[in-house]
Amino acid sequence: MVEPNYLIIMNKNQIELRLLPKYFKKIAFGIMLATLCFILLFVSEIITTDKEVTKTISKSLFLISLLILSMTKNKIEDELTLVIRLKAFAASFIFGVLIVIIDPFINLLFEGAFLLNKGVTELLISMLLVYFSMVFIMKRNR
Amino acid sequence: MKNTIRIERAIKDLTQEALANEIGVSRQTINSIEKNRYIPSTLLALKISEVFEKNVNEIFKLEEND
C-alpha cells in the first residue's frame, strides 16, 4: 500500500527510556559483592584503613551499584514496565522529599532517638530501595 | 474504555503469550490490557489491531464516562 505523503513520522522516543544493557546487572552485583568483601576485610582487620574512609567508600560503591541496577534493562521491557519504572521513580522522589521534611520534627520529638537519615548517601540509598520495592509491588500486581 | 481482545484472541485461537510475542510485549501486559488495568499506547493498539486484522475502534471502545 502506498502511503500518502502528508503523513508525519511520529517520534517513538516518548515511550522509550534510555536504559543500560542487561549485562550491567552483572556489573552492579559485582560492585555490590566487592563492597561486601571490602567491608568484611575491614571488619576482620585484614586491611587497616580509616573507619570514616571505609564507610564513605562502601556507601558510595553500594549507591553506584543500586543506581546501575535501577537503570539496567530487564528481560522484557515494554511500555507497561516503562510506566511502572516512572511511577516508582516518582514514588521514591516523593518519599525522599517527605523524609527530608519529616526528619527534623522526628528528631525534635524523640530527641535524636530515631535518626531517619544521617546524610545524603543514606537518603539516596533509601530512595533507591523504595524504588526497587515499588517496582516489585507494581510488577506483581500488574 | 473497554476492549474485545479476549474475544478476538479466542476467535484467532491465540494465547496471551502468543499475542505478546507477536507484538513484542510481555504476557503480563496483555493480561493487564484485557483486565482494563492498563490502557495501551496508540502504537500498541495499532499493533494489536494489525494482528486481529481489524480497526482499532473495533477492538477498543470508549465508554460513556471516558
N, CA and C atoms of all chains as a GROMACS GRO file, in nm:
protein
  624
    1MET      N    1   0.084  -0.121   0.000
    1MET     CA    2   0.000   0.000   0.000
    1MET      C    3   0.088   0.126   0.000
    2VAL      N    4   0.059   0.219  -0.090
    2VAL     CA    5   0.139   0.344  -0.095
    2VAL      C    6   0.084   0.441   0.009
    3GLU      N    7   0.176   0.491   0.094
    3GLU     CA    8   0.132   0.583   0.200
    3GLU      C    9   0.125   0.725   0.146
    4PRO      N   10   0.017   0.798   0.180
    4PRO     CA   11   0.009   0.937   0.134
    4PRO      C   12   0.123   1.020   0.193
    5ASN      N   13   0.173   1.119   0.117
    5ASN     CA   14   0.292   1.192   0.163
    5ASN      C   15   0.264   1.296   0.271
    6TYR      N   16   0.138   1.315   0.309
    6TYR     CA   17   0.110   1.412   0.416
    6TYR      C   18   0.123   1.348   0.554
    7LEU      N   19   0.151   1.218   0.559
    7LEU     CA   20   0.166   1.151   0.690
    7LEU      C   21   0.294   1.197   0.758
    8ILE      N   22   0.285   1.226   0.888
    8ILE     CA   23   0.402   1.271   0.963
    8ILE      C   24   0.458   1.154   1.043
    9ILE      N   25   0.589   1.136   1.035
    9ILE     CA   26   0.651   1.027   1.112
    9ILE      C   27   0.656   1.067   1.258
   10MET      N   28   0.597   0.983   1.343
   10MET     CA   29   0.588   1.017   1.486
   10MET      C   30   0.713   0.971   1.560
   11ASN      N   31   0.750   1.049   1.660
   11ASN     CA   32   0.870   1.020   1.738
   11ASN      C   33   0.840   0.918   1.847
   12LYS      N   34   0.910   0.805   1.841
   12LYS     CA   35   0.884   0.698   1.939
   12LYS      C   36   0.960   0.718   2.070
   13ASN      N   37   1.050   0.820   2.074
   13ASN     CA   38   1.132   0.841   2.195
   13ASN      C   39   1.049   0.863   2.319
   14GLN      N   40   0.926   0.914   2.298
   14GLN     CA   41   0.838   0.944   2.409
   14GLN      C   42   0.807   0.820   2.493
   15ILE      N   43   0.798   0.705   2.427
   15ILE     CA   44   0.764   0.584   2.502
   15ILE      C   45   0.884   0.492   2.517
   16GLU      N   46   1.001   0.552   2.520
   16GLU     CA   47   1.124   0.474   2.542
   16GLU      C   48   1.211   0.542   2.646
   17LEU      N   49   1.277   0.460   2.726
   17LEU     CA   50   1.373   0.512   2.824
   17LEU      C   51   1.510   0.462   2.783
   18ARG      N   52   1.610   0.550   2.792
   18ARG     CA   53   1.745   0.503   2.759
   18ARG      C   54   1.802   0.429   2.878
   19LEU      N   55   1.797   0.297   2.870
   19LEU     CA   56   1.845   0.214   2.981
   19LEU      C   57   1.974   0.144   2.943
   20LEU      N   58   2.044   0.100   3.046
   20LEU     CA   59   2.171   0.031   3.022
   20LEU      C   60   2.144  -0.114   2.977
   21PRO      N   61   2.234  -0.172   2.897
   21PRO     CA   62   2.213  -0.310   2.854
   21PRO      C   63   2.208  -0.408   2.972
   22LYS      N   64   2.154  -0.526   2.944
   22LYS     CA   65   2.130  -0.626   3.051
   22LYS      C   66   2.255  -0.666   3.128
   23TYR      N   67   2.372  -0.669   3.059
   23TYR     CA   68   2.493  -0.717   3.126
   23TYR      C   69   2.540  -0.625   3.240
   24PHE      N   70   2.485  -0.503   3.246
   24PHE     CA   71   2.520  -0.411   3.354
   24PHE      C   72   2.471  -0.461   3.489
   25LYS      N   73   2.373  -0.552   3.484
   25LYS     CA   74   2.321  -0.612   3.608
   25LYS      C   75   2.433  -0.689   3.677
   26LYS      N   76   2.510  -0.763   3.595
   26LYS     CA   77   2.622  -0.841   3.649
   26LYS      C   78   2.727  -0.747   3.709
   27ILE      N   79   2.751  -0.636   3.639
   27ILE     CA   80   2.848  -0.538   3.689
   27ILE      C   81   2.802  -0.482   3.824
   28ALA      N   82   2.672  -0.449   3.832
   28ALA     CA   83   2.616  -0.394   3.956
   28ALA      C   84   2.631  -0.493   4.072
   29PHE      N   85   2.596  -0.621   4.046
   29PHE     CA   86   2.609  -0.721   4.152
   29PHE      C   87   2.755  -0.743   4.188
   30GLY      N   88   2.843  -0.731   4.087
   30GLY     CA   89   2.987  -0.742   4.111
   30GLY      C   90   3.036  -0.633   4.205
   31ILE      N   91   2.990  -0.509   4.180
   31ILE     CA   92   3.030  -0.396   4.267
   31ILE      C   93   2.977  -0.419   4.408
   32MET      N   94   2.852  -0.470   4.416
   32MET     CA   95   2.791  -0.497   4.546
   32MET      C   96   2.873  -0.601   4.624
   33LEU      N   97   2.913  -0.705   4.552
   33LEU     CA   98   2.993  -0.812   4.613
   33LEU      C   99   3.130  -0.759   4.657
   34ALA      N  100   3.188  -0.674   4.572
   34ALA     CA  101   3.319  -0.614   4.604
   34ALA      C  102   3.308  -0.528   4.730
   35THR      N  103   3.196  -0.456   4.741
   35THR     CA  104   3.173  -0.371   4.859
   35THR      C  105   3.166  -0.458   4.984
   36LEU      N  106   3.091  -0.568   4.971
   36LEU     CA  107   3.074  -0.659   5.084
   36LEU      C  108   3.210  -0.717   5.126
   37CYS      N  109   3.290  -0.757   5.027
   37CYS     CA  110   3.425  -0.810   5.055
   37CYS      C  111   3.510  -0.705   5.124
   38PHE      N  112   3.501  -0.582   5.075
   38PHE     CA  113   3.577  -0.471   5.132
   38PHE      C  114   3.540  -0.450   5.279
   39ILE      N  115   3.410  -0.455   5.308
   39ILE     CA  116   3.363  -0.437   5.446
   39ILE      C  117   3.413  -0.553   5.534
   40LEU      N  118   3.400  -0.676   5.479
   40LEU     CA  119   3.444  -0.794   5.554
   40LEU      C  120   3.595  -0.789   5.584
   41LEU      N  121   3.672  -0.745   5.484
   41LEU     CA  122   3.817  -0.734   5.503
   41LEU      C  123   3.849  -0.630   5.609
   42PHE      N  124   3.769  -0.524   5.612
   42PHE     CA  125   3.791  -0.418   5.711
   42PHE      C  126   3.754  -0.467   5.851
   43VAL      N  127   3.639  -0.536   5.859
   43VAL     CA  128   3.592  -0.586   5.989
   43VAL      C  129   3.690  -0.690   6.046
   44SER      N  130   3.739  -0.778   5.957
   44SER     CA  131   3.833  -0.882   6.004
   44SER      C  132   3.977  -0.828   6.019
   45GLU      N  133   3.991  -0.697   6.001
   45GLU     CA  134   4.118  -0.624   6.019
   45GLU      C  135   4.232  -0.674   5.928
   46ILE      N  136   4.195  -0.729   5.813
   46ILE     CA  137   4.298  -0.768   5.714
   46ILE      C  138   4.352  -0.640   5.648
   47ILE      N  139   4.259  -0.549   5.618
   47ILE     CA  140   4.305  -0.419   5.570
   47ILE      C  141   4.278  -0.315   5.679
   48THR      N  142   4.372  -0.228   5.697
   48THR     CA  143   4.356  -0.128   5.803
   48THR      C  144   4.350   0.012   5.739
   49THR      N  145   4.228   0.056   5.724
   49THR     CA  146   4.209   0.194   5.676
   49THR      C  147   4.128   0.269   5.780
   50ASP      N  148   4.118   0.397   5.759
   50ASP     CA  149   4.040   0.480   5.850
   50ASP      C  150   3.891   0.440   5.842
   51LYS      N  151   3.824   0.436   5.956
   51LYS     CA  152   3.685   0.391   5.962
   51LYS      C  153   3.595   0.478   5.873
   52GLU      N  154   3.617   0.608   5.881
   52GLU     CA  155   3.534   0.701   5.803
   52GLU      C  156   3.555   0.683   5.653
   53VAL      N  157   3.682   0.661   5.615
   53VAL     CA  158   3.714   0.641   5.473
   53VAL      C  159   3.645   0.513   5.423
   54THR      N  160   3.654   0.407   5.503
   54THR     CA  161   3.591   0.279   5.467
   54THR      C  162   3.440   0.297   5.451
   55LYS      N  163   3.381   0.370   5.546
   55LYS     CA  164   3.237   0.394   5.542
   55LYS      C  165   3.199   0.468   5.413
   56THR      N  166   3.272   0.575   5.384
   56THR     CA  167   3.242   0.656   5.266
   56THR      C  168   3.256   0.574   5.139
   57ILE      N  169   3.366   0.499   5.129
   57ILE     CA  170   3.389   0.418   5.007
   57ILE      C  171   3.279   0.314   4.990
   58SER      N  172   3.248   0.241   5.099
   58SER     CA  173   3.149   0.134   5.086
   58SER      C  174   3.010   0.189   5.056
   59LYS      N  175   2.975   0.303   5.118
   59LYS     CA  176   2.844   0.362   5.092
   59LYS      C  177   2.834   0.408   4.946
   60SER      N  178   2.940   0.470   4.897
   60SER     CA  179   2.940   0.519   4.759
   60SER      C  180   2.931   0.404   4.660
   61LEU      N  181   3.009   0.297   4.687
   61LEU     CA  182   3.006   0.181   4.597
   61LEU      C  183   2.867   0.117   4.595
   62PHE      N  184   2.805   0.107   4.714
   62PHE     CA  185   2.672   0.048   4.725
   62PHE      C  186   2.571   0.134   4.648
   63LEU      N  187   2.585   0.265   4.661
   63LEU     CA  188   2.495   0.358   4.591
   63LEU      C  189   2.511   0.345   4.440
   64ILE      N  190   2.635   0.335   4.394
   64ILE     CA  191   2.662   0.320   4.250
   64ILE      C  192   2.598   0.191   4.198
   65SER      N  193   2.616   0.081   4.275
   65SER     CA  194   2.560  -0.047   4.231
   65SER      C  195   2.407  -0.041   4.224
   66LEU      N  196   2.345   0.025   4.322
   66LEU     CA  197   2.198   0.037   4.320
   66LEU      C  198   2.153   0.122   4.202
   67LEU      N  199   2.227   0.230   4.175
   67LEU     CA  200   2.192   0.318   4.063
   67LEU      C  201   2.201   0.243   3.930
   68ILE      N  202   2.309   0.166   3.914
   68ILE     CA  203   2.325   0.088   3.790
   68ILE      C  204   2.210  -0.013   3.777
   69LEU      N  205   2.179  -0.080   3.889
   69LEU     CA  206   2.069  -0.179   3.888
   69LEU      C  207   1.937  -0.114   3.847
   70SER      N  208   1.911   0.006   3.900
   70SER     CA  209   1.783   0.072   3.870
   70SER      C  210   1.775   0.116   3.724
   71MET      N  211   1.892   0.134   3.661
   71MET     CA  212   1.892   0.185   3.523
   71MET      C  213   1.918   0.076   3.419
   72THR      N  214   1.922  -0.049   3.464
   72THR     CA  215   1.951  -0.158   3.371
   72THR      C  216   1.822  -0.221   3.318
   73LYS      N  217   1.829  -0.259   3.191
   73LYS     CA  218   1.713  -0.321   3.127
   73LYS      C  219   1.681  -0.455   3.192
   74ASN      N  220   1.552  -0.488   3.197
   74ASN     CA  221   1.512  -0.620   3.244
   74ASN      C  222   1.499  -0.713   3.123
   75LYS      N  223   1.465  -0.838   3.152
   75LYS     CA  224   1.450  -0.937   3.046
   75LYS      C  225   1.351  -0.887   2.940
   76ILE      N  226   1.234  -0.843   2.986
   76ILE     CA  227   1.135  -0.788   2.894
   76ILE      C  228   1.108  -0.643   2.931
   77GLU      N  229   1.129  -0.555   2.835
   77GLU     CA  230   1.100  -0.413   2.856
   77GLU      C  231   0.990  -0.373   2.758
   78ASP      N  232   0.876  -0.332   2.809
   78ASP     CA  233   0.772  -0.282   2.720
   78ASP      C  234   0.713  -0.156   2.783
   79GLU      N  235   0.604  -0.106   2.723
   79GLU     CA  236   0.554   0.022   2.772
   79GLU      C  237   0.494   0.014   2.913
   80LEU      N  238   0.446  -0.104   2.952
   80LEU     CA  239   0.392  -0.116   3.087
   80LEU      C  240   0.506  -0.110   3.190
   81THR      N  241   0.618  -0.176   3.161
   81THR     CA  242   0.732  -0.170   3.254
   81THR      C  243   0.787  -0.027   3.261
   82LEU      N  244   0.777   0.046   3.150
   82LEU     CA  245   0.820   0.186   3.147
   82LEU      C  246   0.733   0.269   3.242
   83VAL      N  247   0.602   0.248   3.235
   83VAL     CA  248   0.509   0.319   3.323
   83VAL      C  249   0.540   0.285   3.469
   84ILE      N  250   0.564   0.155   3.495
   84ILE     CA  251   0.596   0.110   3.630
   84ILE      C  252   0.723   0.179   3.679
   85ARG      N  253   0.826   0.182   3.595
   85ARG     CA  254   0.953   0.248   3.631
   85ARG      C  255   0.930   0.394   3.668
   86LEU      N  256   0.854   0.465   3.583
   86LEU     CA  257   0.833   0.608   3.606
   86LEU      C  258   0.753   0.633   3.734
   87LYS      N  259   0.652   0.547   3.757
   87LYS     CA  260   0.571   0.562   3.879
   87LYS      C  261   0.657   0.536   4.002
   88ALA      N  262   0.743   0.434   3.993
   88ALA     CA  263   0.831   0.400   4.106
   88ALA      C  264   0.932   0.511   4.132
   89PHE      N  265   0.986   0.571   4.024
   89PHE     CA  266   1.078   0.684   4.042
   89PHE      C  267   1.008   0.801   4.110
   90ALA      N  268   0.884   0.827   4.068
   90ALA     CA  269   0.807   0.936   4.127
   90ALA      C  270   0.782   0.908   4.276
   91ALA      N  271   0.745   0.784   4.306
   91ALA     CA  272   0.717   0.746   4.446
   91ALA      C  273   0.843   0.761   4.531
   92SER      N  274   0.958   0.719   4.478
   92SER     CA  275   1.081   0.729   4.557
   92SER      C  276   1.122   0.875   4.576
   93PHE      N  277   1.093   0.958   4.477
   93PHE     CA  278   1.124   1.102   4.490
   93PHE      C  279   1.037   1.164   4.599
   94ILE      N  280   0.908   1.132   4.597
   94ILE     CA  281   0.815   1.184   4.699
   94ILE      C  282   0.859   1.136   4.838
   95PHE      N  283   0.898   1.007   4.844
   95PHE     CA  284   0.948   0.951   4.970
   95PHE      C  285   1.067   1.032   5.022
   96GLY      N  286   1.160   1.063   4.932
   96GLY     CA  287   1.279   1.140   4.969
   96GLY      C  288   1.244   1.278   5.024
   97VAL      N  289   1.153   1.345   4.954
   97VAL     CA  290   1.112   1.479   4.997
   97VAL      C  291   1.044   1.472   5.133
   98LEU      N  292   0.954   1.373   5.151
   98LEU     CA  293   0.884   1.357   5.278
   98LEU      C  294   0.982   1.330   5.393
   99ILE      N  295   1.082   1.247   5.367
   99ILE     CA  296   1.181   1.216   5.471
   99ILE      C  297   1.255   1.343   5.512
  100VAL      N  298   1.292   1.424   5.413
  100VAL     CA  299   1.364   1.550   5.443
  100VAL      C  300   1.275   1.643   5.526
  101ILE      N  301   1.144   1.644   5.496
  101ILE     CA  302   1.051   1.732   5.569
  101ILE      C  303   1.026   1.678   5.710
  102ILE      N  304   1.002   1.547   5.720
  102ILE     CA  305   0.961   1.487   5.848
  102ILE      C  306   1.078   1.471   5.945
  103ASP      N  307   1.196   1.443   5.891
  103ASP     CA  308   1.313   1.410   5.973
  103ASP      C  309   1.342   1.507   6.088
  104PRO      N  310   1.346   1.640   6.063
  104PRO     CA  311   1.376   1.731   6.175
  104PRO      C  312   1.273   1.725   6.287
  105PHE      N  313   1.145   1.706   6.249
  105PHE     CA  314   1.039   1.700   6.351
  105PHE      C  315   1.053   1.574   6.436
  106ILE      N  316   1.085   1.463   6.371
  106ILE     CA  317   1.102   1.337   6.444
  106ILE      C  318   1.222   1.348   6.538
  107ASN      N  319   1.326   1.412   6.488
  107ASN     CA  320   1.445   1.432   6.572
  107ASN      C  321   1.412   1.518   6.693
  108LEU      N  322   1.328   1.620   6.670
  108LEU     CA  323   1.287   1.708   6.781
  108LEU      C  324   1.202   1.632   6.882
  109LEU      N  325   1.104   1.555   6.830
  109LEU     CA  326   1.010   1.482   6.915
  109LEU      C  327   1.081   1.376   7.001
  110PHE      N  328   1.169   1.299   6.935
  110PHE     CA  329   1.232   1.187   7.006
  110PHE      C  330   1.376   1.217   7.047
  111GLU      N  331   1.412   1.340   7.042
  111GLU     CA  332   1.546   1.388   7.078
  111GLU      C  333   1.657   1.304   7.014
  112GLY      N  334   1.644   1.284   6.886
  112GLY     CA  335   1.751   1.216   6.810
  112GLY      C  336   1.752   1.065   6.826
  113ALA      N  337   1.650   1.009   6.894
  113ALA     CA  338   1.648   0.864   6.912
  113ALA      C  339   1.623   0.791   6.779
  114PHE      N  340   1.544   0.855   6.692
  114PHE     CA  341   1.517   0.795   6.560
  114PHE      C  342   1.583   0.880   6.453
  115LEU      N  343   1.703   0.845   6.421
  115LEU     CA  344   1.770   0.920   6.314
  115LEU      C  345   1.736   0.854   6.182
  116LEU      N  346   1.641   0.913   6.112
  116LEU     CA  347   1.596   0.850   5.987
  116LEU      C  348   1.706   0.850   5.883
  117ASN      N  349   1.771   0.963   5.868
  117ASN     CA  350   1.883   0.963   5.775
  117ASN      C  351   1.998   1.046   5.829
  118LYS      N  352   2.116   0.995   5.806
  118LYS     CA  353   2.231   1.064   5.862
  118LYS      C  354   2.302   1.148   5.756
  119GLY      N  355   2.266   1.128   5.632
  119GLY     CA  356   2.332   1.203   5.526
  119GLY      C  357   2.266   1.182   5.392
  120VAL      N  358   2.323   1.248   5.293
  120VAL     CA  359   2.265   1.242   5.158
  120VAL      C  360   2.275   1.100   5.101
  121THR      N  361   2.390   1.034   5.121
  121THR     CA  362   2.409   0.900   5.066
  121THR      C  363   2.303   0.804   5.120
  122GLU      N  364   2.280   0.810   5.251
  122GLU     CA  365   2.179   0.722   5.312
  122GLU      C  366   2.041   0.750   5.256
  123LEU      N  367   2.012   0.880   5.237
  123LEU     CA  368   1.881   0.918   5.183
  123LEU      C  369   1.865   0.862   5.042
  124LEU      N  370   1.970   0.878   4.961
  124LEU     CA  371   1.964   0.828   4.823
  124LEU      C  372   1.952   0.676   4.819
  125ILE      N  373   2.025   0.609   4.908
  125ILE     CA  374   2.016   0.462   4.914
  125ILE      C  375   1.873   0.421   4.950
  126SER      N  376   1.814   0.489   5.052
  126SER     CA  377   1.678   0.452   5.092
  126SER      C  378   1.579   0.484   4.980
  127MET      N  379   1.602   0.594   4.905
  127MET     CA  380   1.513   0.627   4.792
  127MET      C  381   1.520   0.518   4.685
  128LEU      N  382   1.641   0.471   4.658
  128LEU     CA  383   1.655   0.364   4.557
  128LEU      C  384   1.593   0.234   4.606
  129LEU      N  385   1.603   0.209   4.738
  129LEU     CA  386   1.540   0.088   4.792
  129LEU      C  387   1.388   0.097   4.781
  130VAL      N  388   1.334   0.218   4.804
  130VAL     CA  389   1.190   0.240   4.786
  130VAL      C  390   1.153   0.216   4.640
  131TYR      N  391   1.238   0.264   4.549
  131TYR     CA  392   1.215   0.245   4.406
  131TYR      C  393   1.204   0.096   4.373
  132PHE      N  394   1.301   0.016   4.424
  132PHE     CA  395   1.300  -0.127   4.394
  132PHE      C  396   1.176  -0.195   4.453
  133SER      N  397   1.138  -0.155   4.576
  133SER     CA  398   1.018  -0.216   4.636
  133SER      C  399   0.894  -0.180   4.557
  134MET      N  400   0.886  -0.054   4.512
  134MET     CA  401   0.768  -0.012   4.435
  134MET      C  402   0.760  -0.088   4.302
  135VAL      N  403   0.876  -0.104   4.236
  135VAL     CA  404   0.879  -0.178   4.109
  135VAL      C  405   0.832  -0.322   4.133
  136PHE      N  406   0.883  -0.382   4.243
  136PHE     CA  407   0.847  -0.520   4.276
  136PHE      C  408   0.696  -0.532   4.300
  137ILE      N  409   0.640  -0.442   4.381
  137ILE     CA  410   0.497  -0.447   4.414
  137ILE      C  411   0.412  -0.426   4.288
  138MET      N  412   0.449  -0.324   4.209
  138MET     CA  413   0.368  -0.294   4.091
  138MET      C  414   0.378  -0.402   3.984
  139LYS      N  415   0.494  -0.464   3.974
  139LYS     CA  416   0.508  -0.573   3.876
  139LYS      C  417   0.425  -0.693   3.918
  140ARG      N  418   0.419  -0.718   4.050
  140ARG     CA  419   0.341  -0.831   4.100
  140ARG      C  420   0.192  -0.808   4.079
  141ASN      N  421   0.149  -0.682   4.090
  141ASN     CA  422   0.006  -0.651   4.079
  141ASN      C  423  -0.039  -0.610   3.939
  142ARG      N  424   0.049  -0.616   3.841
  142ARG     CA  425   0.010  -0.567   3.708
  142ARG      C  426  -0.091  -0.660   3.640
  143MET      N  427  -1.282   0.287   2.916
  143MET     CA  428  -1.253   0.220   2.790
  143MET      C  429  -1.265   0.068   2.805
  144LYS      N  430  -1.322   0.004   2.707
  144LYS     CA  431  -1.328  -0.142   2.712
  144LYS      C  432  -1.267  -0.200   2.584
  145ASN      N  433  -1.233  -0.326   2.593
  145ASN     CA  434  -1.174  -0.386   2.472
  145ASN      C  435  -1.222  -0.530   2.454
  146THR      N  436  -1.203  -0.577   2.332
  146THR     CA  437  -1.252  -0.712   2.299
  146THR      C  438  -1.135  -0.806   2.268
  147ILE      N  439  -1.021  -0.778   2.327
  147ILE     CA  440  -0.901  -0.857   2.296
  147ILE      C  441  -0.921  -1.005   2.331
  148ARG      N  442  -0.984  -1.030   2.446
  148ARG     CA  443  -1.004  -1.169   2.489
  148ARG      C  444  -1.086  -1.246   2.385
  149ILE      N  445  -1.191  -1.180   2.335
  149ILE     CA  446  -1.279  -1.244   2.235
  149ILE      C  447  -1.202  -1.266   2.104
  150GLU      N  448  -1.131  -1.161   2.063
  150GLU     CA  449  -1.054  -1.170   1.939
  150GLU      C  450  -0.948  -1.280   1.947
  151ARG      N  451  -0.893  -1.292   2.065
  151ARG     CA  452  -0.792  -1.397   2.087
  151ARG      C  453  -0.852  -1.536   2.072
  152ALA      N  454  -0.973  -1.548   2.130
  152ALA     CA  455  -1.043  -1.676   2.124
  152ALA      C  456  -1.077  -1.712   1.979
  153ILE      N  457  -1.121  -1.610   1.903
  153ILE     CA  458  -1.156  -1.633   1.761
  153ILE      C  459  -1.032  -1.681   1.684
  154LYS      N  460  -0.921  -1.613   1.710
  154LYS     CA  461  -0.796  -1.647   1.638
  154LYS      C  462  -0.721  -1.765   1.703
  155ASP      N  463  -0.774  -1.814   1.813
  155ASP     CA  464  -0.712  -1.922   1.890
  155ASP      C  465  -0.566  -1.888   1.928
  156LEU      N  466  -0.553  -1.770   1.985
  156LEU     CA  467  -0.420  -1.723   2.027
  156LEU      C  468  -0.414  -1.719   2.180
  157THR      N  469  -0.301  -1.760   2.234
  157THR     CA  470  -0.285  -1.746   2.379
  157THR      C  471  -0.231  -1.605   2.407
  158GLN      N  472  -0.236  -1.565   2.534
  158GLN     CA  473  -0.182  -1.434   2.572
  158GLN      C  474  -0.033  -1.428   2.537
  159GLU      N  475   0.034  -1.539   2.563
  159GLU     CA  476   0.178  -1.548   2.536
  159GLU      C  477   0.207  -1.529   2.386
  160ALA      N  478   0.127  -1.597   2.302
  160ALA     CA  479   0.149  -1.589   2.156
  160ALA      C  480   0.126  -1.447   2.106
  161LEU      N  481   0.018  -1.385   2.156
  161LEU     CA  482  -0.011  -1.247   2.115
  161LEU      C  483   0.102  -1.153   2.162
  162ALA      N  484   0.144  -1.175   2.285
  162ALA     CA  485   0.251  -1.092   2.342
  162ALA      C  486   0.378  -1.102   2.258
  163ASN      N  487   0.413  -1.225   2.222
  163ASN     CA  488   0.534  -1.246   2.140
  163ASN      C  489   0.521  -1.178   2.004
  164GLU      N  490   0.400  -1.184   1.949
  164GLU     CA  491   0.380  -1.127   1.816
  164GLU      C  492   0.396  -0.974   1.814
  165ILE      N  493   0.355  -0.910   1.924
  165ILE     CA  494   0.364  -0.762   1.924
  165ILE      C  495   0.480  -0.710   2.010
  166GLY      N  496   0.556  -0.803   2.065
  166GLY     CA  497   0.678  -0.764   2.137
  166GLY      C  498   0.658  -0.702   2.274
  167VAL      N  499   0.562  -0.756   2.349
  167VAL     CA  500   0.543  -0.713   2.489
  167VAL      C  501   0.540  -0.837   2.578
  168SER      N  502   0.525  -0.816   2.709
  168SER     CA  503   0.519  -0.932   2.798
  168SER      C  504   0.375  -0.983   2.808
  169ARG      N  505   0.362  -1.108   2.851
  169ARG     CA  506   0.229  -1.168   2.867
  169ARG      C  507   0.148  -1.089   2.969
  170GLN      N  508   0.219  -1.041   3.074
  170GLN     CA  509   0.152  -0.964   3.178
  170GLN      C  510   0.089  -0.836   3.125
  171THR      N  511   0.154  -0.778   3.025
  171THR     CA  512   0.099  -0.654   2.966
  171THR      C  513  -0.033  -0.683   2.895
  172ILE      N  514  -0.036  -0.795   2.822
  172ILE     CA  515  -0.162  -0.834   2.754
  172ILE      C  516  -0.270  -0.860   2.859
  173ASN      N  517  -0.232  -0.929   2.966
  173ASN     CA  518  -0.326  -0.958   3.074
  173ASN      C  519  -0.380  -0.829   3.136
  174SER      N  520  -0.292  -0.732   3.159
  174SER     CA  521  -0.334  -0.604   3.216
  174SER      C  522  -0.429  -0.528   3.124
  175ILE      N  523  -0.402  -0.535   2.993
  175ILE     CA  524  -0.489  -0.466   2.897
  175ILE      C  525  -0.627  -0.534   2.896
  176GLU      N  526  -0.626  -0.668   2.894
  176GLU     CA  527  -0.753  -0.742   2.891
  176GLU      C  528  -0.838  -0.714   3.016
  177LYS      N  529  -0.770  -0.698   3.128
  177LYS     CA  530  -0.843  -0.675   3.253
  177LYS      C  531  -0.869  -0.527   3.279
  178ASN      N  532  -0.842  -0.445   3.180
  178ASN     CA  533  -0.865  -0.300   3.188
  178ASN      C  534  -0.784  -0.230   3.297
  179ARG      N  535  -0.670  -0.289   3.331
  179ARG     CA  536  -0.585  -0.224   3.432
  179ARG      C  537  -0.485  -0.130   3.365
  180TYR      N  538  -0.469  -0.147   3.235
  180TYR     CA  539  -0.373  -0.064   3.162
  180TYR      C  540  -0.427  -0.030   3.024
  181ILE      N  541  -0.420   0.098   2.988
  181ILE     CA  542  -0.462   0.142   2.855
  181ILE      C  543  -0.339   0.151   2.766
  182PRO      N  544  -0.334   0.073   2.658
  182PRO     CA  545  -0.213   0.074   2.575
  182PRO      C  546  -0.195   0.204   2.497
  183SER      N  547  -0.072   0.225   2.452
  183SER     CA  548  -0.043   0.343   2.369
  183SER      C  549  -0.102   0.320   2.229
  184THR      N  550  -0.106   0.426   2.151
  184THR     CA  551  -0.158   0.415   2.014
  184THR      C  552  -0.078   0.310   1.936
  185LEU      N  553   0.053   0.313   1.958
  185LEU     CA  554   0.142   0.220   1.888
  185LEU      C  555   0.103   0.074   1.915
  186LEU      N  556   0.083   0.044   2.043
  186LEU     CA  557   0.049  -0.093   2.081
  186LEU      C  558  -0.092  -0.129   2.032
  187ALA      N  559  -0.184  -0.033   2.042
  187ALA     CA  560  -0.321  -0.057   1.996
  187ALA      C  561  -0.321  -0.088   1.846
  188LEU      N  562  -0.238  -0.016   1.770
  188LEU     CA  563  -0.229  -0.040   1.625
  188LEU      C  564  -0.169  -0.177   1.596
  189LYS      N  565  -0.069  -0.215   1.676
  189LYS     CA  566  -0.007  -0.347   1.656
  189LYS      C  567  -0.110  -0.456   1.683
  190ILE      N  568  -0.188  -0.439   1.790
  190ILE     CA  569  -0.291  -0.537   1.826
  190ILE      C  570  -0.395  -0.547   1.713
  191SER      N  571  -0.437  -0.431   1.664
  191SER     CA  572  -0.539  -0.431   1.557
  191SER      C  573  -0.485  -0.498   1.430
  192GLU      N  574  -0.355  -0.482   1.407
  192GLU     CA  575  -0.293  -0.545   1.290
  192GLU      C  576  -0.296  -0.698   1.303
  193VAL      N  577  -0.271  -0.747   1.425
  193VAL     CA  578  -0.272  -0.892   1.447
  193VAL      C  579  -0.412  -0.948   1.422
  194PHE      N  580  -0.514  -0.876   1.469
  194PHE     CA  581  -0.651  -0.926   1.456
  194PHE      C  582  -0.717  -0.884   1.323
  195GLU      N  583  -0.643  -0.811   1.242
  195GLU     CA  584  -0.691  -0.762   1.111
  195GLU      C  585  -0.824  -0.688   1.123
  196LYS      N  586  -0.829  -0.599   1.223
  196LYS     CA  587  -0.950  -0.518   1.244
  196LYS      C  588  -0.909  -0.375   1.272
  197ASN      N  589  -1.005  -0.283   1.265
  197ASN     CA  590  -0.974  -0.144   1.300
  197ASN      C  591  -0.957  -0.130   1.451
  198VAL      N  592  -0.880  -0.029   1.491
  198VAL     CA  593  -0.855  -0.009   1.634
  198VAL      C  594  -0.986   0.010   1.710
  199ASN      N  595  -1.076   0.091   1.653
  199ASN     CA  596  -1.201   0.116   1.728
  199ASN      C  597  -1.303   0.002   1.724
  200GLU      N  598  -1.265  -0.103   1.655
  200GLU     CA  599  -1.349  -0.225   1.665
  200GLU      C  600  -1.303  -0.308   1.785
  201ILE      N  601  -1.179  -0.289   1.824
  201ILE     CA  602  -1.123  -0.364   1.938
  201ILE      C  603  -1.132  -0.282   2.067
  202PHE      N  604  -1.101  -0.153   2.057
  202PHE     CA  605  -1.106  -0.065   2.174
  202PHE      C  606  -1.225   0.029   2.159
  203LYS      N  607  -1.308   0.030   2.263
  203LYS     CA  608  -1.428   0.116   2.256
  203LYS      C  609  -1.433   0.209   2.377
  204LEU      N  610  -1.472   0.332   2.349
  204LEU     CA  611  -1.486   0.430   2.458
  204LEU      C  612  -1.613   0.404   2.536
  205GLU      N  613  -1.607   0.430   2.666
  205GLU     CA  614  -1.727   0.418   2.748
  205GLU      C  615  -1.785   0.557   2.769
  206GLU      N  616  -1.904   0.563   2.826
  206GLU     CA  617  -1.971   0.693   2.841
  206GLU      C  618  -1.891   0.795   2.921
  207ASN      N  619  -1.829   0.746   3.029
  207ASN     CA  620  -1.756   0.841   3.115
  207ASN      C  621  -1.613   0.871   3.068
  208ASP      N  622  -1.572   0.820   2.953
  208ASP     CA  623  -1.437   0.846   2.901
  208ASP      C  624  -1.432   0.983   2.832
   0.00000   0.00000   0.00000
